[in-house]
């Protein structure tokens, strides 16, 4: 009994201390913005480029001879023409660089990184046409904010608003929905301007404006950054609306059937699955009349700025919230990312994955399972858990398996069928030679998905 009393006391002490630190960070917070992914050691020459965690999967260092920061399309065209004329290899980098794969890495000693950091202007919001035109370095946060000023919203978006427009299109980033055109941002593009290498007679560059109906738009709107540098994009928007969100927790016995029904019944649904606990969290999320009371705001905890000491010792103490449904406007609920919002704080605060502090260090394995294979795939994972019940406990420390609904797309590199994206985040050791926990089980799941189920690998890019 004495031991139990001490354990309870310790738990409450840690919980209170944790909450106090979080309160300090939310009351007045000095948020340290993520570091620049590009670092140069001689002006804008002799550069390295990395991702948001400061480490690629193979732990290699990506180098480039030079980095350039065009702020206008004229400057971008000049950079493209000069690099093409000199036969330099080029890659595009964004402000926050969130993809795990080395898509941003150029090749060669004379290579060039083109940053979209200063291509960050909102060009036009057309309330009548319900469109917004932005440069490719504009963040999702900027896009949502500017659209809302005209009472317009992007129908669907990733959950993290630190992504840039160019980054979202390059990687096929999405939210969660089978409704309308689906949850992929690129399926709401109605016009796109892209600068590519050209021939001598073209002045060494091509400036293409692609619109709905142009076959090349389906190639350019998801291109992994290999077709050129996106200059500006026009999105089709909707009138602002409200949503109602409720979470329902249950066991995962009927997950194979329920997952299909949930996506058909609820427009913004998603699923968080905890396989080792045999539990599942269904998000029931739909539009409601604009007269519905509520001013809900998305402050997704993993995307908030958090005190460095908390991140260094984070064990994710659970908390409970019973105020469902949450009702609010689309622009306040669709995405979050407080850790890229500057402020003041009693303790230094960072994004949870910031490499400057001993915070989260993880990898995400992602793949899309077609509806026809969904039930079989879920049942196969459940069979593995029966064999080794603790196999995915490590995954659950990173909030389980996120399942998001994705529709078929006309984009050449988009989904060719309706399906569900599985995002499995798991711990990575700072030691590159250290094996993963239950590595055999994780690899078996990936092999089942890709080989047995014919899944489309999403490449570990961050589209949340």
C-alpha positions in Angstrom: 0.0 0.0 0.0 2.9 2.4 0.8 4.4 1.8 -2.6 1.1 2.5 -4.3 0.7 5.7 -2.3 4.2 6.9 -3.3 3.5 6.0 -6.9 0.3 8.0 -6.9 2.0 10.9 -5.2 4.8 10.9 -7.8 2.4 10.7 -10.7 0.4 13.7 -9.4 3.6 15.6 -8.7 4.9 15.0 -12.2 1.5 15.8 -13.8 1.2 19.1 -11.9 4.8 20.1 -12.7 4.2 19.2 -16.4 1.0 21.2 -16.5 2.6 24.2 -14.9 5.4 24.2 -17.5 2.9 24.0 -20.3 0.8 26.8 -18.7 3.9 29.0 -18.7 4.5 28.2 -22.3 0.9 29.1 -23.4 0.6 32.2 -21.3 3.5 34.0 -22.8 5.8 32.0 -24.9 9.1 32.7 -26.6 8.9 30.3 -29.4 12.1 29.5 -31.2 11.3 29.0 -34.8 12.8 26.0 -36.6 16.3 26.5 -37.8 17.0 27.2 -41.5 17.4 23.9 -43.3 20.1 25.5 -45.5 23.4 26.5 -43.9 26.2 28.1 -45.8 29.7 28.7 -44.5 31.0 31.3 -46.9 28.2 33.8 -47.7 25.8 31.8 -49.8 28.4 29.3 -50.9 29.7 26.0 -49.4 26.3 24.9 -48.2 24.5 22.0 -46.5 20.8 21.3 -46.5 18.8 19.0 -44.2 15.3 18.4 -43.0 13.3 19.5 -40.0 14.9 16.9 -37.8 18.4 17.7 -38.9 19.0 14.2 -40.1 18.1 12.1 -43.2 17.4 8.4 -42.8 20.9 7.4 -44.0 22.5 10.1 -41.8 24.4 11.5 -44.8 25.1 15.2 -45.2 23.7 16.9 -48.3 26.0 19.5 -49.8 25.5 22.2 -52.4 28.0 24.6 -53.8 25.6 27.6 -53.6 22.2 28.6 -52.4 20.0 31.3 -53.8 17.0 33.1 -52.5 14.8 34.6 -55.2 12.1 36.9 -54.0 10.3 37.5 -57.4 9.5 35.5 -60.5 12.0 37.7 -62.4 14.8 36.7 -60.0 13.7 33.1 -60.2 13.9 33.1 -64.0 17.3 34.7 -63.9 18.6 32.0 -61.5 17.1 29.2 -63.6 18.5 30.5 -66.9 22.0 31.0 -65.4 22.1 27.6 -63.8 20.8 25.9 -67.0 23.4 27.7 -69.2 26.2 26.5 -66.9 24.7 23.0 -66.7 24.4 23.0 -63.0 22.2 20.5 -61.1 19.5 22.2 -59.1 17.1 21.3 -56.3 14.4 23.3 -54.5 14.3 23.8 -50.8 11.4 25.2 -48.6 11.5 27.2 -45.4 10.9 24.4 -43.0 11.9 21.3 -45.1 9.7 18.5 -43.6 10.2 15.5 -45.9 12.2 12.6 -44.5 13.5 11.4 -47.9 16.4 13.2 -49.5 14.2 14.9 -52.2 16.0 18.2 -51.5 19.5 16.8 -52.0 21.3 18.0 -55.2 24.1 16.0 -56.7 27.5 17.2 -57.7 30.2 19.6 -56.4 28.8 22.5 -58.5 25.1 21.9 -57.5 22.7 24.7 -56.6 19.9 25.0 -54.0 17.0 27.3 -54.8 15.1 28.3 -51.7 11.5 29.5 -51.9 11.8 31.3 -48.5 11.2 34.7 -50.0 8.7 33.7 -52.6 6.1 34.2 -49.8 3.6 36.7 -51.1 -0.2 36.3 -51.4 -0.7 37.7 -54.9 -4.5 37.9 -55.0 -7.7 36.8 -53.3 -10.7 36.9 -55.6 -13.9 36.6 -53.5 -16.2 36.6 -56.5 -14.3 33.7 -58.2 -13.5 32.0 -54.8 -9.9 31.7 -55.6 -6.5 32.6 -54.0 -3.3 33.1 -55.9 0.0 32.7 -53.9 3.7 32.3 -54.5 5.1 28.9 -53.8 6.9 29.8 -50.6 3.7 30.8 -48.9 2.9 28.6 -45.9 -0.4 26.8 -45.4 -0.9 29.0 -42.3 -0.6 32.2 -44.5 -2.9 30.8 -47.1 -5.6 29.9 -44.5 -5.3 33.3 -42.8 -5.6 35.4 -46.0 -8.4 33.3 -47.4 -10.4 33.7 -44.2 -10.2 37.5 -44.4 -12.5 37.1 -47.5 -14.7 34.5 -45.7 -13.2 31.8 -47.9 -11.5 28.5 -47.0 -9.5 25.7 -48.6 -11.8 22.7 -48.4 -9.1 20.2 -47.3 -5.6 20.6 -46.0 -2.8 18.7 -44.1 -2.9 18.9 -40.3 0.4 20.9 -40.1 0.3 24.5 -41.3 4.1 24.9 -41.5 4.1 23.3 -45.0 4.6 25.6 -48.0 2.5 25.6 -51.1 5.3 24.3 -53.2 6.1 21.6 -50.6 2.5 20.4 -50.4 2.3 20.1 -54.2 5.7 18.5 -54.6 4.9 15.7 -52.2 1.1 15.3 -52.6 0.3 16.4 -49.1 -3.3 15.9 -48.0 -5.8 15.9 -45.1 -8.4 13.2 -44.7 -11.6 12.9 -46.8 -13.2 10.9 -49.6 -15.7 13.7 -50.2 -15.8 16.4 -53.0 -12.5 16.1 -54.9 -10.9 14.4 -51.9 -8.4 15.5 -49.3 -5.3 16.2 -51.5 -4.4 19.9 -51.8 -3.2 19.5 -55.4 -6.7 18.6 -56.5 -7.9 22.1 -55.7 -5.3 23.7 -58.0 -6.9 25.6 -60.9 -3.7 27.3 -62.2 0.0 26.9 -61.7 3.1 28.7 -63.1 6.3 26.7 -63.2 9.8 27.8 -64.2 11.9 25.0 -65.9 15.2 24.7 -67.8 15.0 25.5 -71.5 16.9 25.4 -74.7 19.3 28.1 -76.0 16.6 29.6 -78.2 14.3 29.8 -75.1 16.9 31.8 -73.2 17.7 28.7 -71.1 14.4 28.7 -69.3 10.7 27.9 -69.8 7.9 29.8 -68.1 4.7 27.7 -68.3 1.3 28.7 -67.1 -0.9 25.6 -66.7 -4.6 25.7 -66.2 -7.5 23.3 -65.6 -7.9 21.2 -68.7 -4.2 21.3 -69.6 -2.8 17.8 -69.6 0.6 19.0 -68.3 -1.1 20.3 -65.1 -1.7 16.8 -63.9 2.1 16.2 -64.2 3.2 19.4 -62.6 0.9 19.6 -59.6 2.6 16.6 -58.0 6.1 16.3 -59.3 8.5 15.7 -56.3 10.2 19.0 -57.4 11.9 17.5 -60.5 10.0 19.4 -63.2 11.1 22.9 -62.2 10.4 25.5 -59.6 6.8 26.4 -59.0 6.4 30.2 -59.0 2.8 30.7 -58.1 -0.4 28.7 -57.7 -4.1 29.5 -57.8 -6.5 27.4 -55.6 -10.2 27.0 -55.8 -11.8 27.9 -52.4 -15.2 27.6 -50.7 -17.3 29.9 -48.6 -16.3 29.6 -45.0 -18.2 27.0 -43.0 -18.3 25.4 -39.6 -17.4 21.8 -38.5 -18.4 19.7 -35.5 -15.8 17.2 -34.2 -16.3 14.3 -31.8 -13.9 11.5 -30.9 -15.2 8.0 -30.2 -13.0 5.4 -28.5 -13.7 1.7 -28.9 -12.0 -1.6 -29.4 -10.6 -2.5 -32.8 -12.5 -5.7 -33.4 -14.6 -4.3 -36.3 -12.0 -1.8 -37.6 -11.8 -3.5 -41.1 -15.5 -2.8 -41.8 -15.9 0.4 -39.7 -13.0 2.2 -41.4 -14.8 2.0 -44.7 -18.2 3.1 -43.3 -16.6 6.0 -41.4 -15.1 7.6 -44.5 -18.3 7.3 -46.4 -20.5 8.7 -43.6 -18.3 11.6 -42.3 -16.6 14.2 -44.5 -13.5 15.0 -42.4 -13.1 11.6 -40.5 -9.9 10.0 -39.6 -8.8 7.1 -37.4 -6.0 6.8 -34.8 -5.3 3.1 -34.1 -3.5 1.7 -31.1 -2.9 -2.0 -32.2 -1.1 -3.2 -29.1 -3.9 -1.9 -26.9 -6.5 -3.2 -29.3 -8.1 0.3 -29.2 -9.1 2.8 -31.9 -10.1 6.4 -31.9 -12.7 7.5 -34.5 -12.9 11.1 -35.4 -16.5 12.0 -36.3 -16.2 15.2 -38.2 -18.8 16.9 -40.3 -20.1 20.3 -41.5 -22.7 21.9 -39.5 -24.9 25.1 -40.0 -23.0 28.3 -39.5 -25.5 29.3 -36.8 -24.2 26.4 -34.6 -22.7 27.8 -31.4 -19.0 27.3 -30.9 -15.6 28.9 -31.6 -13.3 25.9 -31.4 -9.7 26.2 -32.3 -7.2 23.5 -33.2 -4.3 23.5 -30.8 -3.0 20.0 -31.6 -0.6 19.3 -28.8 2.2 17.6 -30.8 2.3 20.7 -33.1 2.5 23.3 -30.3 5.6 25.0 -29.0 6.8 23.1 -26.0 9.4 24.0 -23.3 12.8 22.5 -24.0 13.1 20.7 -20.6 9.7 19.0 -21.2 10.7 17.8 -24.6 14.0 16.5 -23.3 12.2 14.3 -20.8 8.9 13.9 -22.5 7.0 10.7 -21.7 3.6 12.0 -22.8 1.4 12.0 -19.8 -2.2 11.5 -20.9 -5.0 14.0 -20.4 -8.7 13.8 -20.8 -11.2 16.2 -22.5 -14.9 15.7 -22.4 -16.2 18.8 -24.0 -17.4 17.2 -27.3 -18.5 18.1 -29.8 -16.0 20.8 -30.7 -17.6 23.3 -33.1 -15.7 26.0 -35.0 -14.9 27.5 -38.3 -13.0 25.5 -40.9 -10.0 28.0 -40.9 -9.7 27.5 -37.1 -9.9 23.7 -37.1 -8.4 22.3 -40.3 -4.7 22.8 -39.4 -2.4 23.7 -36.5 1.2 24.5 -35.8 1.7 26.9 -32.8 5.4 26.1 -32.7 6.0 28.3 -35.7 4.2 31.2 -34.1 6.6 33.7 -32.4 6.0 34.8 -28.9 7.4 35.3 -25.4 7.8 32.6 -22.7 9.2 31.9 -19.2 11.0 28.9 -20.6 12.6 28.5 -24.1 10.2 26.6 -26.3 10.6 24.7 -29.6 8.8 22.4 -32.1 8.9 18.9 -30.5 11.2 17.6 -33.3 13.7 20.5 -33.2 17.2 19.0 -33.4 18.7 21.8 -31.2 17.2 20.1 -28.1 17.0 16.5 -27.1 13.4 16.1 -28.3 11.6 13.7 -30.5 13.5 11.8 -33.1 11.4 9.6 -35.2 10.6 8.2 -38.7 7.3 7.8 -40.5 6.6 4.8 -42.7 3.7 5.7 -44.9 1.7 3.8 -47.5 -1.8 3.9 -49.1 -4.0 0.8 -48.9 -6.7 0.3 -51.5 -10.2 -0.2 -50.1 -10.4 -3.7 -51.5 -7.4 -4.8 -49.5 -8.1 -2.8 -46.3 -9.9 -5.4 -44.2 -7.3 -8.1 -45.0 -4.4 -5.7 -44.2 -5.8 -4.7 -40.8 -6.5 -8.3 -39.9 -2.9 -9.3 -40.8 -1.6 -6.6 -38.4 -3.9 -7.9 -35.7 -2.5 -11.4 -36.2 1.0 -10.1 -35.7 0.0 -8.4 -32.5 -1.5 -11.6 -31.2 1.9 -13.2 -31.8 3.8 -10.4 -30.2 1.5 -8.1 -28.1 4.1 -5.5 -27.3 5.4 -5.1 -30.9 3.7 -1.8 -31.6 3.9 -0.2 -28.1 6.7 2.0 -29.4 4.5 3.2 -32.3 1.8 4.1 -29.7 4.2 6.4 -27.9 4.0 8.5 -31.1 0.2 8.5 -31.1 -0.4 5.2 -32.8 -1.2 4.6 -36.5 -2.9 7.6 -38.2 -5.3 6.5 -40.9 -6.4 9.2 -43.3 -8.9 9.0 -46.2 -7.5 9.8 -49.7 -9.5 9.8 -53.0 -8.3 9.0 -56.5 -6.7 11.9 -58.3 -6.1 13.0 -61.8 -2.5 13.9 -60.9 0.0 11.4 -62.5 1.7 10.9 -59.2 -1.5 11.0 -57.2 -3.6 8.0 -56.0 -5.1 6.0 -58.8 -7.8 4.5 -56.5 -9.7 5.5 -53.4 -7.9 4.3 -50.3 -6.6 5.0 -46.8 -3.1 6.3 -45.9 -1.4 4.6 -43.0 1.2 6.8 -41.2 3.3 4.8 -38.7 5.6 6.9 -36.7 8.3 5.2 -34.6 11.3 6.0 -32.5 14.7 6.4 -34.2 17.9 6.1 -32.2 20.5 8.9 -32.5 22.9 6.1 -33.0 22.6 5.1 -36.7 23.8 1.6 -36.0 21.2 0.9 -33.3 18.3 -1.4 -34.5 14.7 -0.3 -34.2 12.5 -1.8 -31.5 10.7 -4.8 -32.9 12.3 -4.0 -36.3 11.2 -7.4 -37.7 7.5 -6.7 -37.0 7.7 -3.2 -38.5 9.4 -4.4 -41.6 6.9 -7.3 -41.9 4.1 -4.7 -41.9 5.7 -2.6 -44.6 6.4 -5.7 -46.7 2.8 -7.0 -46.3 1.5 -3.6 -47.4 3.7 -3.1 -50.4 4.2 -6.7 -51.7 1.0 -8.5 -50.6 -1.5 -5.7 -50.7 0.0 -3.7 -53.6 0.1 -0.6 -51.5 1.5 2.7 -52.8 4.4 3.8 -50.7 4.1 7.5 -49.8 7.9 7.7 -49.2 7.9 8.9 -45.5 7.1 12.5 -46.5 5.3 14.6 -44.0 1.8 15.5 -45.3 0.1 16.1 -42.0 
